Amino acid sequence: MIKDPIVEEVRKVRHQIEEEFGSNVKKHIEHICKEQRKHPERLISRQPRMLKCKKVA
């Protein structure tokens, strides 16, 4: 199997998160919300795009 450095880094970060918050999803989400409030300039907000629908004959 080929080792992908990006996949390895994502797994490493995931393991760090698991160590910090265990399996407590609520604490993890609270942490994410706190970080978003601290750094609002890092958030991206995009307008929804309209779906392209096929014309019905």
mmCIF file as Biopython writes it, N, C-alpha, C and O atoms, coordinates in Angstrom:
data_model
#
loop_
_atom_site.group_PDB
_atom_site.id
_atom_site.type_symbol
_atom_site.label_atom_id
_atom_site.label_alt_id
_atom_site.label_comp_id
_atom_site.label_asym_id
_atom_site.label_entity_id
_atom_site.label_seq_id
_atom_site.pdbx_PDB_ins_code
_atom_site.Cartn_x
_atom_site.Cartn_y
_atom_site.Cartn_z
_atom_site.occupancy
_atom_site.B_iso_or_equiv
_atom_site.auth_seq_id
_atom_site.auth_asym_id
_atom_site.pdbx_PDB_model_num
ATOM 1   N N  . MET A ? 1  ? 0.839   -1.178 0.000   1.0 0.0 1  A 1 
ATOM 2   C CA . MET A ? 1  ? 0.000   0.000  0.000   1.0 0.0 1  A 1 
ATOM 3   C C  . MET A ? 1  ? 0.889   1.247  0.000   1.0 0.0 1  A 1 
ATOM 4   O O  . MET A ? 1  ? 1.882   1.309  0.725   1.0 0.0 1  A 1 
ATOM 5   N N  . ILE A ? 2  ? 0.527   2.224  -0.808  1.0 0.0 2  A 1 
ATOM 6   C CA . ILE A ? 2  ? 1.280   3.468  -0.910  1.0 0.0 2  A 1 
ATOM 7   C C  . ILE A ? 2  ? 0.899   4.375  0.256   1.0 0.0 2  A 1 
ATOM 8   O O  . ILE A ? 2  ? -0.278  4.538  0.579   1.0 0.0 2  A 1 
ATOM 9   N N  . LYS A ? 3  ? 1.925   4.964  0.884   1.0 0.0 3  A 1 
ATOM 10  C CA . LYS A ? 3  ? 1.664   5.887  1.984   1.0 0.0 3  A 1 
ATOM 11  C C  . LYS A ? 3  ? 1.473   7.283  1.421   1.0 0.0 3  A 1 
ATOM 12  O O  . LYS A ? 3  ? 2.318   7.796  0.688   1.0 0.0 3  A 1 
ATOM 13  N N  . ASP A ? 4  ? 0.360   7.881  1.772   1.0 0.0 4  A 1 
ATOM 14  C CA . ASP A ? 4  ? 0.047   9.235  1.328   1.0 0.0 4  A 1 
ATOM 15  C C  . ASP A ? 4  ? 0.314   10.174 2.504   1.0 0.0 4  A 1 
ATOM 16  O O  . ASP A ? 4  ? -0.294  10.011 3.562   1.0 0.0 4  A 1 
ATOM 17  N N  . PRO A ? 5  ? 1.209   11.153 2.345   1.0 0.0 5  A 1 
ATOM 18  C CA . PRO A ? 5  ? 1.537   12.042 3.468   1.0 0.0 5  A 1 
ATOM 19  C C  . PRO A ? 5  ? 0.341   12.855 3.962   1.0 0.0 5  A 1 
ATOM 20  O O  . PRO A ? 5  ? 0.256   13.162 5.152   1.0 0.0 5  A 1 
ATOM 21  N N  . ILE A ? 6  ? -0.564  13.201 3.087   1.0 0.0 6  A 1 
ATOM 22  C CA . ILE A ? 6  ? -1.743  13.963 3.496   1.0 0.0 6  A 1 
ATOM 23  C C  . ILE A ? 6  ? -2.651  13.098 4.366   1.0 0.0 6  A 1 
ATOM 24  O O  . ILE A ? 6  ? -3.136  13.545 5.405   1.0 0.0 6  A 1 
ATOM 25  N N  . VAL A ? 7  ? -2.876  11.865 3.938   1.0 0.0 7  A 1 
ATOM 26  C CA . VAL A ? 7  ? -3.708  10.942 4.716   1.0 0.0 7  A 1 
ATOM 27  C C  . VAL A ? 7  ? -3.054  10.688 6.069   1.0 0.0 7  A 1 
ATOM 28  O O  . VAL A ? 7  ? -3.741  10.648 7.090   1.0 0.0 7  A 1 
ATOM 29  N N  . GLU A ? 8  ? -1.746  10.516 6.089   1.0 0.0 8  A 1 
ATOM 30  C CA . GLU A ? 8  ? -1.037  10.294 7.346   1.0 0.0 8  A 1 
ATOM 31  C C  . GLU A ? 8  ? -1.195  11.482 8.285   1.0 0.0 8  A 1 
ATOM 32  O O  . GLU A ? 8  ? -1.394  11.294 9.485   1.0 0.0 8  A 1 
ATOM 33  N N  . GLU A ? 9  ? -1.112  12.696 7.761   1.0 0.0 9  A 1 
ATOM 34  C CA . GLU A ? 9  ? -1.259  13.889 8.596   1.0 0.0 9  A 1 
ATOM 35  C C  . GLU A ? 9  ? -2.679  14.001 9.151   1.0 0.0 9  A 1 
ATOM 36  O O  . GLU A ? 9  ? -2.867  14.345 10.318  1.0 0.0 9  A 1 
ATOM 37  N N  . VAL A ? 10 ? -3.679  13.709 8.314   1.0 0.0 10 A 1 
ATOM 38  C CA . VAL A ? 10 ? -5.069  13.759 8.771   1.0 0.0 10 A 1 
ATOM 39  C C  . VAL A ? 10 ? -5.278  12.741 9.897   1.0 0.0 10 A 1 
ATOM 40  O O  . VAL A ? 10 ? -5.929  13.047 10.896  1.0 0.0 10 A 1 
ATOM 41  N N  . ARG A ? 11 ? -4.740  11.557 9.740   1.0 0.0 11 A 1 
ATOM 42  C CA . ARG A ? 11 ? -4.869  10.532 10.781  1.0 0.0 11 A 1 
ATOM 43  C C  . ARG A ? 11 ? -4.171  10.958 12.065  1.0 0.0 11 A 1 
ATOM 44  O O  . ARG A ? 11 ? -4.680  10.722 13.161  1.0 0.0 11 A 1 
ATOM 45  N N  . LYS A ? 12 ? -3.010  11.584 11.931  1.0 0.0 12 A 1 
ATOM 46  C CA . LYS A ? 12 ? -2.270  12.061 13.099  1.0 0.0 12 A 1 
ATOM 47  C C  . LYS A ? 12 ? -3.094  13.089 13.870  1.0 0.0 12 A 1 
ATOM 48  O O  . LYS A ? 12 ? -3.189  13.018 15.095  1.0 0.0 12 A 1 
ATOM 49  N N  . VAL A ? 13 ? -3.684  14.037 13.160  1.0 0.0 13 A 1 
ATOM 50  C CA . VAL A ? 13 ? -4.508  15.064 13.793  1.0 0.0 13 A 1 
ATOM 51  C C  . VAL A ? 13 ? -5.743  14.432 14.432  1.0 0.0 13 A 1 
ATOM 52  O O  . VAL A ? 13 ? -6.138  14.806 15.537  1.0 0.0 13 A 1 
ATOM 53  N N  . ARG A ? 14 ? -6.351  13.472 13.732  1.0 0.0 14 A 1 
ATOM 54  C CA . ARG A ? 14 ? -7.512  12.785 14.287  1.0 0.0 14 A 1 
ATOM 55  C C  . ARG A ? 14 ? -7.161  12.103 15.614  1.0 0.0 14 A 1 
ATOM 56  O O  . ARG A ? 14 ? -7.942  12.150 16.564  1.0 0.0 14 A 1 
ATOM 57  N N  . HIS A ? 15 ? -5.995  11.476 15.675  1.0 0.0 15 A 1 
ATOM 58  C CA . HIS A ? 15 ? -5.569  10.814 16.914  1.0 0.0 15 A 1 
ATOM 59  C C  . HIS A ? 15 ? -5.310  11.840 18.023  1.0 0.0 15 A 1 
ATOM 60  O O  . HIS A ? 15 ? -5.594  11.568 19.190  1.0 0.0 15 A 1 
ATOM 61  N N  . GLN A ? 16 ? -4.780  13.001 17.675  1.0 0.0 16 A 1 
ATOM 62  C CA . GLN A ? 16 ? -4.570  14.054 18.663  1.0 0.0 16 A 1 
ATOM 63  C C  . GLN A ? 16 ? -5.905  14.532 19.228  1.0 0.0 16 A 1 
ATOM 64  O O  . GLN A ? 16 ? -6.038  14.750 20.432  1.0 0.0 16 A 1 
ATOM 65  N N  . ILE A ? 17 ? -6.882  14.690 18.352  1.0 0.0 17 A 1 
ATOM 66  C CA . ILE A ? 17 ? -8.216  15.117 18.781  1.0 0.0 17 A 1 
ATOM 67  C C  . ILE A ? 17 ? -8.833  14.059 19.685  1.0 0.0 17 A 1 
ATOM 68  O O  . ILE A ? 17 ? -9.428  14.393 20.709  1.0 0.0 17 A 1 
ATOM 69  N N  . GLU A ? 18 ? -8.700  12.795 19.319  1.0 0.0 18 A 1 
ATOM 70  C CA . GLU A ? 18 ? -9.235  11.710 20.141  1.0 0.0 18 A 1 
ATOM 71  C C  . GLU A ? 18 ? -8.589  11.704 21.525  1.0 0.0 18 A 1 
ATOM 72  O O  . GLU A ? 18 ? -9.268  11.466 22.524  1.0 0.0 18 A 1 
ATOM 73  N N  . GLU A ? 19 ? -7.286  11.964 21.589  1.0 0.0 19 A 1 
ATOM 74  C CA . GLU A ? 19 ? -6.605  12.011 22.879  1.0 0.0 19 A 1 
ATOM 75  C C  . GLU A ? 19 ? -7.111  13.182 23.719  1.0 0.0 19 A 1 
ATOM 76  O O  . GLU A ? 19 ? -7.290  13.048 24.930  1.0 0.0 19 A 1 
ATOM 77  N N  . GLU A ? 20 ? -7.340  14.325 23.080  1.0 0.0 20 A 1 
ATOM 78  C CA . GLU A ? 20 ? -7.753  15.524 23.805  1.0 0.0 20 A 1 
ATOM 79  C C  . GLU A ? 20 ? -9.190  15.435 24.300  1.0 0.0 20 A 1 
ATOM 80  O O  . GLU A ? 20 ? -9.477  15.837 25.428  1.0 0.0 20 A 1 
ATOM 81  N N  . PHE A ? 21 ? -10.097 14.916 23.478  1.0 0.0 21 A 1 
ATOM 82  C CA . PHE A ? 21 ? -11.513 14.933 23.820  1.0 0.0 21 A 1 
ATOM 83  C C  . PHE A ? 21 ? -12.093 13.542 24.067  1.0 0.0 21 A 1 
ATOM 84  O O  . PHE A ? 21 ? -13.257 13.424 24.449  1.0 0.0 21 A 1 
ATOM 85  N N  . GLY A ? 22 ? -11.312 12.500 23.859  1.0 0.0 22 A 1 
ATOM 86  C CA . GLY A ? 22 ? -11.835 11.157 24.023  1.0 0.0 22 A 1 
ATOM 87  C C  . GLY A ? 22 ? -12.971 10.935 23.045  1.0 0.0 22 A 1 
ATOM 88  O O  . GLY A ? 22 ? -12.907 11.364 21.893  1.0 0.0 22 A 1 
ATOM 89  N N  . SER A ? 23 ? -13.987 10.277 23.503  1.0 0.0 23 A 1 
ATOM 90  C CA . SER A ? 23 ? -15.142 10.050 22.617  1.0 0.0 23 A 1 
ATOM 91  C C  . SER A ? 23 ? -16.263 11.021 22.925  1.0 0.0 23 A 1 
ATOM 92  O O  . SER A ? 23 ? -17.413 10.777 22.559  1.0 0.0 23 A 1 
ATOM 93  N N  . ASN A ? 24 ? -15.940 12.136 23.603  1.0 0.0 24 A 1 
ATOM 94  C CA . ASN A ? 24 ? -16.941 13.121 23.979  1.0 0.0 24 A 1 
ATOM 95  C C  . ASN A ? 24 ? -17.131 14.120 22.833  1.0 0.0 24 A 1 
ATOM 96  O O  . ASN A ? 24 ? -16.424 15.124 22.745  1.0 0.0 24 A 1 
ATOM 97  N N  . VAL A ? 25 ? -18.076 13.834 21.977  1.0 0.0 25 A 1 
ATOM 98  C CA . VAL A ? 25 ? -18.327 14.664 20.792  1.0 0.0 25 A 1 
ATOM 99  C C  . VAL A ? 25 ? -18.797 16.061 21.203  1.0 0.0 25 A 1 
ATOM 100 O O  . VAL A ? 25 ? -18.441 17.052 20.565  1.0 0.0 25 A 1 
ATOM 101 N N  . LYS A ? 26 ? -19.592 16.135 22.260  1.0 0.0 26 A 1 
ATOM 102 C CA . LYS A ? 26 ? -20.105 17.434 22.715  1.0 0.0 26 A 1 
ATOM 103 C C  . LYS A ? 26 ? -18.960 18.381 23.079  1.0 0.0 26 A 1 
ATOM 104 O O  . LYS A ? 26 ? -18.986 19.552 22.699  1.0 0.0 26 A 1 
ATOM 105 N N  . LYS A ? 27 ? -17.960 17.890 23.806  1.0 0.0 27 A 1 
ATOM 106 C CA . LYS A ? 27 ? -16.810 18.732 24.160  1.0 0.0 27 A 1 
ATOM 107 C C  . LYS A ? 27 ? -16.026 19.141 22.920  1.0 0.0 27 A 1 
ATOM 108 O O  . LYS A ? 27 ? -15.527 20.264 22.842  1.0 0.0 27 A 1 
ATOM 109 N N  . HIS A ? 28 ? -15.915 18.244 21.960  1.0 0.0 28 A 1 
ATOM 110 C CA . HIS A ? 28 ? -15.200 18.554 20.722  1.0 0.0 28 A 1 
ATOM 111 C C  . HIS A ? 28 ? -15.931 19.655 19.957  1.0 0.0 28 A 1 
ATOM 112 O O  . HIS A ? 28 ? -15.297 20.595 19.479  1.0 0.0 28 A 1 
ATOM 113 N N  . ILE A ? 29 ? -17.231 19.552 19.837  1.0 0.0 29 A 1 
ATOM 114 C CA . ILE A ? 29 ? -18.008 20.569 19.123  1.0 0.0 29 A 1 
ATOM 115 C C  . ILE A ? 29 ? -17.930 21.910 19.851  1.0 0.0 29 A 1 
ATOM 116 O O  . ILE A ? 29 ? -17.812 22.953 19.208  1.0 0.0 29 A 1 
ATOM 117 N N  . GLU A ? 30 ? -17.994 21.895 21.180  1.0 0.0 30 A 1 
ATOM 118 C CA . GLU A ? 30 ? -17.855 23.134 21.950  1.0 0.0 30 A 1 
ATOM 119 C C  . GLU A ? 30 ? -16.503 23.789 21.678  1.0 0.0 30 A 1 
ATOM 120 O O  . GLU A ? 30 ? -16.412 25.011 21.557  1.0 0.0 30 A 1 
ATOM 121 N N  . HIS A ? 31 ? -15.466 22.981 21.584  1.0 0.0 31 A 1 
ATOM 122 C CA . HIS A ? 31 ? -14.132 23.503 21.277  1.0 0.0 31 A 1 
ATOM 123 C C  . HIS A ? 31 ? -14.100 24.138 19.881  1.0 0.0 31 A 1 
ATOM 124 O O  . HIS A ? 31 ? -13.529 25.213 19.695  1.0 0.0 31 A 1 
ATOM 125 N N  . ILE A ? 32 ? -14.711 23.472 18.915  1.0 0.0 32 A 1 
ATOM 126 C CA . ILE A ? 32 ? -14.753 24.008 17.549  1.0 0.0 32 A 1 
ATOM 127 C C  . ILE A ? 32 ? -15.479 25.349 17.538  1.0 0.0 32 A 1 
ATOM 128 O O  . ILE A ? 32 ? -15.007 26.300 16.914  1.0 0.0 32 A 1 
ATOM 129 N N  . CYS A ? 33 ? -16.611 25.438 18.215  1.0 0.0 33 A 1 
ATOM 130 C CA . CYS A ? 33 ? -17.376 26.689 18.261  1.0 0.0 33 A 1 
ATOM 131 C C  . CYS A ? 33 ? -16.569 27.803 18.923  1.0 0.0 33 A 1 
ATOM 132 O O  . CYS A ? 33 ? -16.590 28.946 18.467  1.0 0.0 33 A 1 
ATOM 133 N N  . LYS A ? 34 ? -15.868 27.472 19.986  1.0 0.0 34 A 1 
ATOM 134 C CA . LYS A ? 34 ? -15.035 28.459 20.677  1.0 0.0 34 A 1 
ATOM 135 C C  . LYS A ? 34 ? -13.946 28.980 19.748  1.0 0.0 34 A 1 
ATOM 136 O O  . LYS A ? 34 ? -13.696 30.185 19.700  1.0 0.0 34 A 1 
ATOM 137 N N  . GLU A ? 35 ? -13.297 28.084 19.011  1.0 0.0 35 A 1 
ATOM 138 C CA . GLU A ? 35 ? -12.247 28.494 18.076  1.0 0.0 35 A 1 
ATOM 139 C C  . GLU A ? 35 ? -12.816 29.350 16.939  1.0 0.0 35 A 1 
ATOM 140 O O  . GLU A ? 35 ? -12.164 30.292 16.488  1.0 0.0 35 A 1 
ATOM 141 N N  . GLN A ? 36 ? -14.011 29.032 16.481  1.0 0.0 36 A 1 
ATOM 142 C CA . GLN A ? 36 ? -14.642 29.825 15.423  1.0 0.0 36 A 1 
ATOM 143 C C  . GLN A ? 36 ? -14.919 31.241 15.911  1.0 0.0 36 A 1 
ATOM 144 O O  . GLN A ? 36 ? -14.748 32.201 15.159  1.0 0.0 36 A 1 
ATOM 145 N N  . ARG A ? 37 ? -15.344 31.377 17.156  1.0 0.0 37 A 1 
ATOM 146 C CA . ARG A ? 37 ? -15.600 32.721 17.705  1.0 0.0 37 A 1 
ATOM 147 C C  . ARG A ? 37 ? -14.292 33.500 17.867  1.0 0.0 37 A 1 
ATOM 148 O O  . ARG A ? 37 ? -14.270 34.718 17.693  1.0 0.0 37 A 1 
ATOM 149 N N  . LYS A ? 38 ? -13.197 32.797 18.202  1.0 0.0 38 A 1 
ATOM 150 C CA . LYS A ? 38 ? -11.908 33.462 18.364  1.0 0.0 38 A 1 
ATOM 151 C C  . LYS A ? 38 ? -11.323 33.914 17.033  1.0 0.0 38 A 1 
ATOM 152 O O  . LYS A ? 38 ? -10.591 34.903 16.983  1.0 0.0 38 A 1 
ATOM 153 N N  . HIS A ? 39 ? -11.637 33.196 15.946  1.0 0.0 39 A 1 
ATOM 154 C CA . HIS A ? 39 ? -11.023 33.476 14.644  1.0 0.0 39 A 1 
ATOM 155 C C  . HIS A ? 39 ? -12.085 33.566 13.542  1.0 0.0 39 A 1 
ATOM 156 O O  . HIS A ? 39 ? -12.073 32.751 12.620  1.0 0.0 39 A 1 
ATOM 157 N N  . PRO A ? 40 ? -12.994 34.533 13.617  1.0 0.0 40 A 1 
ATOM 158 C CA . PRO A ? 40 ? -14.044 34.614 12.592  1.0 0.0 40 A 1 
ATOM 159 C C  . PRO A ? 40 ? -13.500 34.914 11.198  1.0 0.0 40 A 1 
ATOM 160 O O  . PRO A ? 40 ? -14.158 34.612 10.202  1.0 0.0 40 A 1 
ATOM 161 N N  . GLU A ? 41 ? -12.314 35.502 11.114  1.0 0.0 41 A 1 
ATOM 162 C CA . GLU A ? 41 ? -11.731 35.831 9.816   1.0 0.0 41 A 1 
ATOM 163 C C  . GLU A ? 41 ? -11.317 34.578 9.044   1.0 0.0 41 A 1 
ATOM 164 O O  . GLU A ? 41 ? -11.080 34.651 7.838   1.0 0.0 41 A 1 
ATOM 165 N N  . ARG A ? 42 ? -11.228 33.456 9.707   1.0 0.0 42 A 1 
ATOM 166 C CA . ARG A ? 42 ? -10.828 32.209 9.053   1.0 0.0 42 A 1 
ATOM 167 C C  . ARG A ? 42 ? -12.018 31.429 8.491   1.0 0.0 42 A 1 
ATOM 168 O O  . ARG A ? 42 ? -11.835 30.437 7.786   1.0 0.0 42 A 1 
ATOM 169 N N  . LEU A ? 43 ? -13.224 31.874 8.800   1.0 0.0 43 A 1 
ATOM 170 C CA . LEU A ? 43 ? -14.409 31.157 8.340   1.0 0.0 43 A 1 
ATOM 171 C C  . LEU A ? 43 ? -14.791 31.590 6.940   1.0 0.0 43 A 1 
ATOM 172 O O  . LEU A ? 43 ? -14.612 32.746 6.558   1.0 0.0 43 A 1 
ATOM 173 N N  . ILE A ? 44 ? -15.311 30.658 6.194   1.0 0.0 44 A 1 
ATOM 174 C CA . ILE A ? 44 ? -15.760 30.939 4.840   1.0 0.0 44 A 1 
ATOM 175 C C  . ILE A ? 44 ? -17.264 30.781 4.797   1.0 0.0 44 A 1 
ATOM 176 O O  . ILE A ? 44 ? -17.816 29.801 5.296   1.0 0.0 44 A 1 
ATOM 177 N N  . SER A ? 45 ? -17.911 31.747 4.201   1.0 0.0 45 A 1 
ATOM 178 C CA . SER A ? 45 ? -19.359 31.671 4.049   1.0 0.0 45 A 1 
ATOM 179 C C  . SER A ? 45 ? -19.664 31.860 2.565   1.0 0.0 45 A 1 
ATOM 180 O O  . SER A ? 45 ? -19.306 32.878 1.971   1.0 0.0 45 A 1 
ATOM 181 N N  . ARG A ? 46 ? -20.308 30.898 1.992   1.0 0.0 46 A 1 
ATOM 182 C CA . ARG A ? 46 ? -20.609 30.961 0.567   1.0 0.0 46 A 1 
ATOM 183 C C  . ARG A ? 46 ? -22.109 30.989 0.354   1.0 0.0 46 A 1 
ATOM 184 O O  . ARG A ? 46 ? -22.878 30.413 1.124   1.0 0.0 46 A 1 
ATOM 185 N N  . GLN A ? 47 ? -22.507 31.672 -0.705  1.0 0.0 47 A 1 
ATOM 186 C CA . GLN A ? 47 ? -23.909 31.708 -1.078  1.0 0.0 47 A 1 
ATOM 187 C C  . GLN A ? 47 ? -24.280 30.378 -1.718  1.0 0.0 47 A 1 
ATOM 188 O O  . GLN A ? 47 ? -23.477 29.803 -2.453  1.0 0.0 47 A 1 
ATOM 189 N N  . PRO A ? 48 ? -25.472 29.884 -1.451  1.0 0.0 48 A 1 
ATOM 190 C CA . PRO A ? 48 ? -25.879 28.632 -2.102  1.0 0.0 48 A 1 
ATOM 191 C C  . PRO A ? 48 ? -26.005 28.830 -3.608  1.0 0.0 48 A 1 
ATOM 192 O O  . PRO A ? 48 ? -26.398 29.898 -4.076  1.0 0.0 48 A 1 
ATOM 193 N N  . ARG A ? 49 ? -25.667 27.791 -4.355  1.0 0.0 49 A 1 
ATOM 194 C CA . ARG A ? 49 ? -25.785 27.855 -5.810  1.0 0.0 49 A 1 
ATOM 195 C C  . ARG A ? 49 ? -27.092 27.212 -6.236  1.0 0.0 49 A 1 
ATOM 196 O O  . ARG A ? 49 ? -27.550 26.239 -5.636  1.0 0.0 49 A 1 
ATOM 197 N N  . MET A ? 50 ? -27.673 27.762 -7.264  1.0 0.0 50 A 1 
ATOM 198 C CA . MET A ? 50 ? -28.897 27.196 -7.811  1.0 0.0 50 A 1 
ATOM 199 C C  . MET A ? 50 ? -28.537 25.926 -8.583  1.0 0.0 50 A 1 
ATOM 200 O O  . MET A ? 50 ? -27.514 25.871 -9.266  1.0 0.0 50 A 1 
ATOM 201 N N  . LEU A ? 51 ? -29.369 24.934 -8.467  1.0 0.0 51 A 1 
ATOM 202 C CA . LEU A ? 51 ? -29.159 23.704 -9.213  1.0 0.0 51 A 1 
ATOM 203 C C  . LEU A ? 51 ? -29.508 23.920 -10.666 1.0 0.0 51 A 1 
ATOM 204 O O  . LEU A ? 51 ? -30.455 24.638 -10.988 1.0 0.0 51 A 1 
ATOM 205 N N  . LYS A ? 52 ? -28.745 23.298 -11.542 1.0 0.0 52 A 1 
ATOM 206 C CA . LYS A ? 52 ? -29.052 23.359 -12.964 1.0 0.0 52 A 1 
ATOM 207 C C  . LYS A ? 52 ? -30.003 22.198 -13.270 1.0 0.0 52 A 1 
ATOM 208 O O  . LYS A ? 52 ? -29.629 21.029 -13.182 1.0 0.0 52 A 1 
ATOM 209 N N  . CYS A ? 53 ? -31.203 22.538 -13.621 1.0 0.0 53 A 1 
ATOM 210 C CA . CYS A ? 53 ? -32.214 21.507 -13.891 1.0 0.0 53 A 1 
ATOM 211 C C  . CYS A ? 53 ? -32.327 21.288 -15.388 1.0 0.0 53 A 1 
ATOM 212 O O  . CYS A ? 53 ? -32.228 22.221 -16.185 1.0 0.0 53 A 1 
ATOM 213 N N  . LYS A ? 54 ? -32.535 20.038 -15.745 1.0 0.0 54 A 1 
ATOM 214 C CA . LYS A ? 54 ? -32.757 19.718 -17.143 1.0 0.0 54 A 1 
ATOM 215 C C  . LYS A ? 54 ? -34.175 20.120 -17.521 1.0 0.0 54 A 1 
ATOM 216 O O  . LYS A ? 54 ? -35.104 20.000 -16.722 1.0 0.0 54 A 1 
ATOM 217 N N  . LYS A ? 55 ? -34.326 20.597 -18.744 1.0 0.0 55 A 1 
ATOM 218 C CA . LYS A ? 55 ? -35.661 20.964 -19.230 1.0 0.0 55 A 1 
ATOM 219 C C  . LYS A ? 55 ? -36.453 19.703 -19.487 1.0 0.0 55 A 1 
ATOM 220 O O  . LYS A ? 55 ? -35.950 18.743 -20.071 1.0 0.0 55 A 1 
ATOM 221 N N  . VAL A ? 56 ? -37.692 19.715 -19.047 1.0 0.0 56 A 1 
ATOM 222 C CA . VAL A ? 56 ? -38.567 18.565 -19.236 1.0 0.0 56 A 1 
ATOM 223 C C  . VAL A ? 56 ? -39.306 18.777 -20.535 1.0 0.0 56 A 1 
ATOM 224 O O  . VAL A ? 56 ? -39.902 19.835 -20.740 1.0 0.0 56 A 1 
ATOM 225 N N  . ALA A ? 57 ? -39.281 17.782 -21.432 1.0 0.0 57 A 1 
ATOM 226 C CA . ALA A ? 57 ? -39.944 17.915 -22.735 1.0 0.0 57 A 1 
ATOM 227 C C  . ALA A ? 57 ? -41.402 17.597 -22.650 1.0 0.0 57 A 1 
ATOM 228 O O  . ALA A ? 57 ? -42.107 17.660 -23.657 1.0 0.0 57 A 1 
#
